[in-house]
Amino acid sequence: MADNDPTPRTPEDIRKSRNRVLALSLAAFVILVFFISIAKMS
């Protein structure tokens, strides 16, 4: 680990980015299921 890192990642930053990735993937999955169900109905 270099001490001159311009953006040190605190555990809170890591948690925030992981939560953002998790939320985006969950939203993408919901949208995918939504469009598949619409395609099956029509």
C-alpha distance matrix in Angstrom:
0.0 3.8 6.4 8.9 8.2 11.9 12.0 9.9 11.2 13.1 15.0 18.0 16.8 15.9 19.3 21.1 20.0 20.9 24.2 24.9 24.5 26.6 29.3 29.5 30.0 32.5 34.4 34.6 36.0 38.5 39.6 40.0 42.2 44.1 45.0 45.9 48.2 49.9 50.4 52.0 54.3 55.6
3.8 0.0 3.8 5.5 5.8 9.6 10.9 9.5 12.0 14.2 16.8 19.4 17.8 17.6 21.2 22.4 21.3 22.7 25.9 26.2 26.1 28.5 30.9 30.9 31.7 34.4 35.9 36.0 37.8 40.3 41.1 41.6 44.0 45.7 46.4 47.6 50.0 51.4 51.9 53.7 56.0 57.1
6.4 3.8 0.0 3.8 5.5 8.7 10.2 8.6 11.8 13.4 16.4 18.7 17.4 17.9 21.3 22.3 21.8 23.6 26.4 26.7 27.1 29.5 31.6 31.8 33.0 35.4 36.8 37.3 39.2 41.4 42.2 43.0 45.4 46.9 47.8 49.1 51.4 52.7 53.4 55.3 57.4 58.5
8.9 5.5 3.8 0.0 3.8 6.1 8.8 8.8 12.4 14.6 18.0 19.6 17.8 18.7 22.2 22.6 21.8 24.0 26.7 26.6 27.0 29.8 31.6 31.5 32.9 35.5 36.5 36.9 39.0 41.2 41.7 42.6 45.2 46.5 47.2 48.7 51.1 52.1 52.8 54.9 56.9 57.9
8.2 5.8 5.5 3.8 0.0 3.8 5.6 5.9 9.2 12.0 15.2 16.8 14.5 15.3 18.9 19.2 18.1 20.4 23.2 22.9 23.2 26.1 27.8 27.7 29.1 31.7 32.7 33.0 35.2 37.4 37.9 38.8 41.4 42.7 43.4 44.9 47.3 48.3 49.0 51.1 53.1 54.1
11.9 9.6 8.7 6.1 3.8 0.0 3.8 6.3 9.6 12.4 15.9 16.6 13.9 15.4 18.8 18.4 17.4 20.2 22.6 21.8 22.6 25.7 26.9 26.6 28.5 31.1 31.6 32.1 34.6 36.5 36.7 37.9 40.6 41.6 42.2 44.0 46.3 47.1 47.9 50.2 52.0 52.8
12.0 10.9 10.2 8.8 5.6 3.8 0.0 3.8 6.2 9.1 12.5 12.9 10.1 11.7 15.1 14.6 13.7 16.6 18.9 18.3 19.2 22.1 23.4 23.3 25.2 27.6 28.3 28.9 31.3 33.1 33.6 34.8 37.4 38.4 39.2 41.0 43.2 44.0 45.0 47.2 49.0 49.9
9.9 9.5 8.6 8.8 5.9 6.3 3.8 0.0 3.8 6.2 9.7 11.0 9.0 10.3 13.6 14.0 13.6 15.9 18.3 18.5 19.4 21.8 23.4 23.9 25.5 27.6 28.8 29.6 31.6 33.5 34.3 35.5 37.8 39.0 40.1 41.7 43.7 44.9 45.9 47.9 49.7 50.9
11.2 12.0 11.8 12.4 9.2 9.6 6.2 3.8 0.0 3.8 6.5 7.9 5.8 6.5 9.8 10.6 10.3 12.3 14.7 15.2 16.1 18.3 20.0 20.8 22.2 24.2 25.6 26.5 28.3 30.2 31.3 32.4 34.5 35.9 37.1 38.6 40.5 41.8 42.9 44.7 46.5 47.9
13.1 14.2 13.4 14.6 12.0 12.4 9.1 6.2 3.8 0.0 3.8 5.3 5.2 6.5 8.7 10.0 11.0 12.5 14.3 15.6 16.9 18.5 20.1 21.5 23.0 24.4 26.0 27.4 28.9 30.5 31.9 33.3 35.0 36.3 37.9 39.4 41.0 42.4 43.8 45.4 47.1 48.7
15.0 16.8 16.4 18.0 15.2 15.9 12.5 9.7 6.5 3.8 0.0 3.8 5.5 5.1 6.1 8.6 10.0 10.5 12.1 14.2 15.4 16.2 18.1 20.0 21.1 22.2 24.1 25.7 26.8 28.4 30.2 31.4 32.8 34.3 36.2 37.4 38.8 40.6 42.0 43.3 45.0 46.8
18.0 19.4 18.7 19.6 16.8 16.6 12.9 11.0 7.9 5.3 3.8 0.0 3.8 5.4 5.0 6.1 8.7 9.8 10.4 12.2 14.3 15.1 16.3 18.3 20.0 20.8 22.3 24.2 25.6 26.7 28.4 30.1 31.5 32.6 34.5 36.0 37.3 38.8 40.5 41.9 43.3 45.1
16.8 17.8 17.4 17.8 14.5 13.9 10.1 9.0 5.8 5.2 5.5 3.8 0.0 3.8 5.4 5.1 6.2 8.5 9.8 10.6 12.4 14.1 15.3 16.6 18.4 19.9 21.0 22.6 24.4 25.7 27.0 28.6 30.4 31.4 33.1 34.7 36.2 37.5 39.0 40.7 42.2 43.8
15.9 17.6 17.9 18.7 15.3 15.4 11.7 10.3 6.5 6.5 5.1 5.4 3.8 0.0 3.8 5.5 5.3 6.1 8.5 9.9 10.7 12.2 14.2 15.4 16.6 18.2 19.9 21.2 22.6 24.3 25.8 27.0 28.7 30.2 31.8 33.0 34.7 36.3 37.6 39.1 40.9 42.5
19.3 21.2 21.3 22.2 18.9 18.8 15.1 13.6 9.8 8.7 6.1 5.0 5.4 3.8 0.0 3.8 5.6 5.1 6.1 8.6 10.0 10.4 12.1 14.2 15.4 16.2 18.1 19.9 21.0 22.3 24.2 25.6 26.9 28.3 30.2 31.5 32.8 34.5 36.1 37.4 39.0 40.8
21.1 22.4 22.3 22.6 19.2 18.4 14.6 14.0 10.6 10.0 8.6 6.1 5.1 5.5 3.8 0.0 3.8 5.5 5.1 6.2 8.7 9.8 10.5 12.3 14.3 15.2 16.3 18.3 19.9 21.0 22.4 24.2 25.8 26.7 28.6 30.2 31.5 32.9 34.6 36.2 37.5 39.2
20.0 21.3 21.8 21.8 18.1 17.4 13.7 13.6 10.3 11.0 10.0 8.7 6.2 5.3 5.6 3.8 0.0 3.8 5.4 5.0 6.2 8.6 9.8 10.6 12.4 14.2 15.3 16.5 18.4 20.0 21.1 22.5 24.5 25.6 27.1 28.6 30.4 31.7 33.0 34.7 36.4 37.8
20.9 22.7 23.6 24.0 20.4 20.2 16.6 15.9 12.3 12.5 10.5 9.8 8.5 6.1 5.1 5.5 3.8 0.0 3.8 5.4 5.2 6.1 8.6 9.9 10.7 12.2 14.2 15.4 16.5 18.3 20.0 21.0 22.6 24.2 25.9 27.0 28.7 30.4 31.6 33.1 34.8 36.6
24.2 25.9 26.4 26.7 23.2 22.6 18.9 18.3 14.7 14.3 12.1 10.4 9.8 8.5 6.1 5.1 5.4 3.8 0.0 3.8 5.5 5.0 6.0 8.5 9.9 10.4 12.1 14.1 15.2 16.3 18.2 19.8 21.1 22.3 24.3 25.7 26.9 28.5 30.2 31.5 33.0 34.9
24.9 26.2 26.7 26.6 22.9 21.8 18.3 18.5 15.2 15.6 14.2 12.2 10.6 9.9 8.6 6.2 5.0 5.4 3.8 0.0 3.8 5.4 5.1 6.1 8.6 9.8 10.5 12.2 14.2 15.3 16.4 18.2 20.0 20.9 22.5 24.3 25.8 27.0 28.5 30.3 31.7 33.2
24.5 26.1 27.1 27.0 23.2 22.6 19.2 19.4 16.1 16.9 15.4 14.3 12.4 10.7 10.0 8.7 6.2 5.2 5.5 3.8 0.0 3.8 5.5 5.2 6.2 8.5 9.9 10.5 12.3 14.3 15.4 16.4 18.4 19.9 21.2 22.5 24.4 25.8 27.0 28.7 30.5 31.9
26.6 28.5 29.5 29.8 26.1 25.7 22.1 21.8 18.3 18.5 16.2 15.1 14.1 12.2 10.4 9.8 8.6 6.1 5.0 5.4 3.8 0.0 3.8 5.5 5.3 6.1 8.6 9.9 10.6 12.3 14.3 15.3 16.6 18.3 20.1 21.2 22.7 24.5 25.8 27.1 28.8 30.7
29.3 30.9 31.6 31.6 27.8 26.9 23.4 23.4 20.0 20.1 18.1 16.3 15.3 14.2 12.1 10.5 9.8 8.6 6.0 5.1 5.5 3.8 0.0 3.8 5.5 5.1 6.1 8.6 9.9 10.5 12.2 14.1 15.4 16.3 18.4 19.9 21.1 22.5 24.3 25.8 27.1 28.9
29.5 30.9 31.8 31.5 27.7 26.6 23.3 23.9 20.8 21.5 20.0 18.3 16.6 15.4 14.2 12.3 10.6 9.9 8.5 6.1 5.2 5.5 3.8 0.0 3.8 5.4 5.1 6.1 8.6 9.9 10.5 12.2 14.3 15.2 16.5 18.3 20.0 21.1 22.5 24.4 25.9 27.3
30.0 31.7 33.0 32.9 29.1 28.5 25.2 25.5 22.2 23.0 21.1 20.0 18.4 16.6 15.4 14.3 12.4 10.7 9.9 8.6 6.2 5.3 5.5 3.8 0.0 3.8 5.4 5.0 6.2 8.7 9.9 10.4 12.4 14.1 15.4 16.4 18.4 20.0 21.0 22.6 24.5 26.1
32.5 34.4 35.4 35.5 31.7 31.1 27.6 27.6 24.2 24.4 22.2 20.8 19.9 18.2 16.2 15.2 14.2 12.2 10.4 9.8 8.5 6.1 5.1 5.4 3.8 0.0 3.8 5.4 5.1 6.3 8.7 9.8 10.7 12.3 14.4 15.4 16.6 18.5 20.0 21.2 22.8 24.8
34.4 35.9 36.8 36.5 32.7 31.6 28.3 28.8 25.6 26.0 24.1 22.3 21.0 19.9 18.1 16.3 15.3 14.2 12.1 10.5 9.9 8.6 6.1 5.1 5.4 3.8 0.0 3.8 5.4 5.1 6.2 8.5 9.9 10.4 12.3 14.2 15.4 16.5 18.3 20.0 21.2 22.9
34.6 36.0 37.3 36.9 33.0 32.1 28.9 29.6 26.5 27.4 25.7 24.2 22.6 21.2 19.9 18.3 16.5 15.4 14.1 12.2 10.5 9.9 8.6 6.1 5.0 5.4 3.8 0.0 3.8 5.5 5.2 6.1 8.7 9.8 10.6 12.2 14.3 15.4 16.5 18.4 20.1 21.4
36.0 37.8 39.2 39.0 35.2 34.6 31.3 31.6 28.3 28.9 26.8 25.6 24.4 22.6 21.0 19.9 18.4 16.5 15.2 14.2 12.3 10.6 9.9 8.6 6.2 5.1 5.4 3.8 0.0 3.8 5.5 5.0 6.2 8.5 10.0 10.6 12.3 14.3 15.3 16.5 18.5 20.3
38.5 40.3 41.4 41.2 37.4 36.5 33.1 33.5 30.2 30.5 28.4 26.7 25.7 24.3 22.3 21.0 20.0 18.3 16.3 15.3 14.3 12.3 10.5 9.9 8.7 6.3 5.1 5.5 3.8 0.0 3.8 5.4 5.2 6.1 8.7 9.9 10.6 12.4 14.3 15.4 16.7 18.7
39.6 41.1 42.2 41.7 37.9 36.7 33.6 34.3 31.3 31.9 30.2 28.4 27.0 25.8 24.2 22.4 21.1 20.0 18.2 16.4 15.4 14.3 12.2 10.5 9.9 8.7 6.2 5.2 5.5 3.8 0.0 3.8 5.5 4.9 6.2 8.6 9.9 10.6 12.3 14.3 15.5 16.8
40.0 41.6 43.0 42.6 38.8 37.9 34.8 35.5 32.4 33.3 31.4 30.1 28.6 27.0 25.6 24.2 22.5 21.0 19.8 18.2 16.4 15.3 14.1 12.2 10.4 9.8 8.5 6.1 5.0 5.4 3.8 0.0 3.8 5.4 5.3 6.2 8.7 10.0 10.6 12.4 14.4 15.7
42.2 44.0 45.4 45.2 41.4 40.6 37.4 37.8 34.5 35.0 32.8 31.5 30.4 28.7 26.9 25.8 24.5 22.6 21.1 20.0 18.4 16.6 15.4 14.3 12.4 10.7 9.9 8.7 6.2 5.2 5.5 3.8 0.0 3.8 5.6 5.1 6.1 8.6 9.8 10.5 12.4 14.5
44.1 45.7 46.9 46.5 42.7 41.6 38.4 39.0 35.9 36.3 34.3 32.6 31.4 30.2 28.3 26.7 25.6 24.2 22.3 20.9 19.9 18.3 16.3 15.2 14.1 12.3 10.4 9.8 8.5 6.1 4.9 5.4 3.8 0.0 3.8 5.5 5.3 6.3 8.7 10.1 10.8 12.7
45.0 46.4 47.8 47.2 43.4 42.2 39.2 40.1 37.1 37.9 36.2 34.5 33.1 31.8 30.2 28.6 27.1 25.9 24.3 22.5 21.2 20.1 18.4 16.5 15.4 14.4 12.3 10.6 10.0 8.7 6.2 5.3 5.6 3.8 0.0 3.8 5.4 5.0 6.1 8.6 9.9 10.8
45.9 47.6 49.1 48.7 44.9 44.0 41.0 41.7 38.6 39.4 37.4 36.0 34.7 33.0 31.5 30.2 28.6 27.0 25.7 24.3 22.5 21.2 19.9 18.3 16.4 15.4 14.2 12.2 10.6 9.9 8.6 6.2 5.1 5.5 3.8 0.0 3.8 5.4 5.1 6.2 8.7 10.2
48.2 50.0 51.4 51.1 47.3 46.3 43.2 43.7 40.5 41.0 38.8 37.3 36.2 34.7 32.8 31.5 30.4 28.7 26.9 25.8 24.4 22.7 21.1 20.0 18.4 16.6 15.4 14.3 12.3 10.6 9.9 8.7 6.1 5.3 5.4 3.8 0.0 3.8 5.4 5.1 6.3 8.9
49.9 51.4 52.7 52.1 48.3 47.1 44.0 44.9 41.8 42.4 40.6 38.8 37.5 36.3 34.5 32.9 31.7 30.4 28.5 27.0 25.8 24.5 22.5 21.1 20.0 18.5 16.5 15.4 14.3 12.4 10.6 10.0 8.6 6.3 5.0 5.4 3.8 0.0 3.8 5.4 5.2 6.4
50.4 51.9 53.4 52.8 49.0 47.9 45.0 45.9 42.9 43.8 42.0 40.5 39.0 37.6 36.1 34.6 33.0 31.6 30.2 28.5 27.0 25.8 24.3 22.5 21.0 20.0 18.3 16.5 15.3 14.3 12.3 10.6 9.8 8.7 6.1 5.1 5.4 3.8 0.0 3.8 5.5 5.5
52.0 53.7 55.3 54.9 51.1 50.2 47.2 47.9 44.7 45.4 43.3 41.9 40.7 39.1 37.4 36.2 34.7 33.1 31.5 30.3 28.7 27.1 25.8 24.4 22.6 21.2 20.0 18.4 16.5 15.4 14.3 12.4 10.5 10.1 8.6 6.2 5.1 5.4 3.8 0.0 3.8 5.7
54.3 56.0 57.4 56.9 53.1 52.0 49.0 49.7 46.5 47.1 45.0 43.3 42.2 40.9 39.0 37.5 36.4 34.8 33.0 31.7 30.5 28.8 27.1 25.9 24.5 22.8 21.2 20.1 18.5 16.7 15.5 14.4 12.4 10.8 9.9 8.7 6.3 5.2 5.5 3.8 0.0 3.8
55.6 57.1 58.5 57.9 54.1 52.8 49.9 50.9 47.9 48.7 46.8 45.1 43.8 42.5 40.8 39.2 37.8 36.6 34.9 33.2 31.9 30.7 28.9 27.3 26.1 24.8 22.9 21.4 20.3 18.7 16.8 15.7 14.5 12.7 10.8 10.2 8.9 6.4 5.5 5.7 3.8 0.0
